Amino acid sequence: ARPRRRLPRKPGPMVMVKQRQAANARERDRTQSVNTAFTALRTLIPTEPVDRKLSKIETLRLASSYISHLANVLLLGEGCEDGQPCFSAIYGAKGDLDSKQPRSICTFCLSNQRKG
């Protein structure tokens, strides 16, 4: 006679409750960590008005735009003749502009233009 194999036991209700509580705690910690990171990122992005709280998606989009803007400022400098380094980086020299393309300006160039 062969010995019978024992099937693994299902965890009891108390074990399942503790596992769920642990998973919930990990998710709360993760969410808090993400929210803290967004708060830190918001402090680095210039906004108008200054005290405006951006949503998470606005924060990500504006951060991406700001990084592009800063890269263009590094590449071309702030002393572009029209004061719009992002516009110059996209279209190059004035002779390269196509009359059908709309003249765009990034949020940060526009903000600087309004201040000046």
Backbone torsions as a table, in degrees:
resi	resn	phi	psi	omega
1	ALA	NA	130.3	178.7
2	ARG	-87.4	144.3	178.1
3	PRO	-69.6	143.5	-179.9
4	ARG	-74.9	138.7	175.5
5	ARG	-80.3	139.6	177.7
6	ARG	-90.4	132.7	175.7
7	LEU	-76.3	144.1	177.9
8	PRO	-63.1	139.0	-179.1
9	ARG	-79.8	143.3	173.7
10	LYS	-72.5	143.3	178.6
11	PRO	-64.8	146.0	179.4
12	GLY	-71.2	168.2	-177.7
13	PRO	-60.6	-33.0	-179.2
14	MET	-68.6	-38.9	178.3
15	VAL	-65.5	-42.3	-179.9
16	MET	-64.0	-38.5	178.8
17	VAL	-63.9	-43.9	-179.8
18	LYS	-65.4	-39.4	177.5
19	GLN	-64.0	-42.4	179.3
20	ARG	-64.4	-42.4	178.6
21	GLN	-62.6	-39.9	178.6
22	ALA	-66.2	-42.1	178.6
23	ALA	-64.4	-40.7	177.9
24	ASN	-63.4	-40.4	178.8
25	ALA	-64.7	-41.9	177.7
26	ARG	-62.3	-41.3	179.7
27	GLU	-66.3	-39.4	176.7
28	ARG	-62.5	-42.6	178.0
29	ASP	-63.0	-42.6	179.5
30	ARG	-63.5	-46.4	179.9
31	THR	-61.7	-42.9	178.4
32	GLN	-62.4	-39.7	178.8
33	SER	-64.1	-43.8	178.4
34	VAL	-63.8	-45.0	179.9
35	ASN	-63.0	-38.0	176.9
36	THR	-64.1	-41.0	178.5
37	ALA	-64.9	-41.0	177.6
38	PHE	-64.3	-39.7	178.4
39	THR	-61.9	-43.5	178.6
40	ALA	-64.3	-41.3	179.7
41	LEU	-65.5	-39.3	179.7
42	ARG	-59.9	-33.2	-179.1
43	THR	-70.1	-18.6	-176.9
44	LEU	-93.8	-10.9	-175.7
45	ILE	-104.0	124.1	178.3
46	PRO	-70.1	132.8	178.6
47	THR	-132.0	157.1	173.4
48	GLU	-128.0	125.0	-6.8
49	PRO	-67.4	158.5	-173.5
50	VAL	-59.0	-36.2	-175.7
51	ASP	-87.5	6.5	-179.6
52	ARG	-69.8	129.5	177.7
53	LYS	-93.0	119.9	-179.7
54	LEU	-82.1	148.5	172.0
55	SER	-71.2	171.0	-179.6
56	LYS	-62.5	-43.5	-178.7
57	ILE	-69.1	-38.2	176.5
58	GLU	-63.0	-40.1	179.0
59	THR	-61.0	-46.6	-179.6
60	LEU	-65.2	-43.5	-179.6
61	ARG	-65.7	-44.0	-179.1
62	LEU	-69.1	-36.9	177.1
63	ALA	-62.2	-43.6	178.1
64	SER	-62.0	-44.3	178.8
65	SER	-64.0	-41.2	-178.9
66	TYR	-66.2	-39.3	177.2
67	ILE	-62.3	-43.3	176.8
68	SER	-61.9	-43.6	179.5
69	HIS	-60.3	-47.0	-179.5
70	LEU	-63.8	-36.8	176.6
71	ALA	-63.0	-40.8	177.9
72	ASN	-67.3	-37.1	176.7
73	VAL	-63.9	-41.9	177.2
74	LEU	-64.0	-40.4	-177.4
75	LEU	-70.8	-45.8	-171.8
76	LEU	-109.7	-16.0	-176.2
77	GLY	81.8	162.3	179.9
78	GLU	-80.8	-13.2	-174.8
79	GLY	-84.4	29.8	175.6
80	CYS	-61.2	149.1	-175.9
81	GLU	-59.8	-33.2	179.9
82	ASP	-99.6	1.3	178.4
83	GLY	72.4	18.6	-178.1
84	GLN	-127.9	78.9	-177.4
85	PRO	-61.4	-31.1	-178.5
86	CYS	-69.1	-39.0	178.1
87	PHE	-64.4	-43.4	180.0
88	SER	-65.0	-37.2	-178.7
89	ALA	-67.6	-35.2	-178.1
90	ILE	-74.5	-45.1	-172.0
91	TYR	-104.0	-7.3	178.7
92	GLY	75.2	-146.7	-177.6
93	ALA	-67.8	160.6	-177.8
94	LYS	-59.3	-33.1	-179.1
95	GLY	-66.1	-19.7	-177.8
96	ASP	-83.6	-6.8	-175.1
97	LEU	-72.2	135.8	175.0
98	ASP	-94.6	133.1	-174.0
99	SER	-63.7	-20.8	-178.6
100	LYS	-82.6	-18.1	-177.6
101	GLN	-79.3	133.2	179.2
102	PRO	-69.7	147.1	177.2
103	ARG	-81.2	111.6	-178.7
104	SER	-105.2	157.9	178.5
105	ILE	-142.1	135.7	-178.6
106	CYS	-74.4	161.2	-177.7
107	THR	-54.9	-39.8	-174.4
108	PHE	-78.3	-35.8	173.8
109	CYS	-65.3	-41.3	179.0
110	LEU	-62.0	-43.3	179.2
111	SER	-61.2	-43.2	178.7
112	ASN	-66.0	-36.9	179.8
113	GLN	-65.6	-41.1	179.3
114	ARG	-66.1	-36.2	-179.6
115	LYS	-70.1	-33.7	-174.3
116	GLY	-84.7	NA	NA
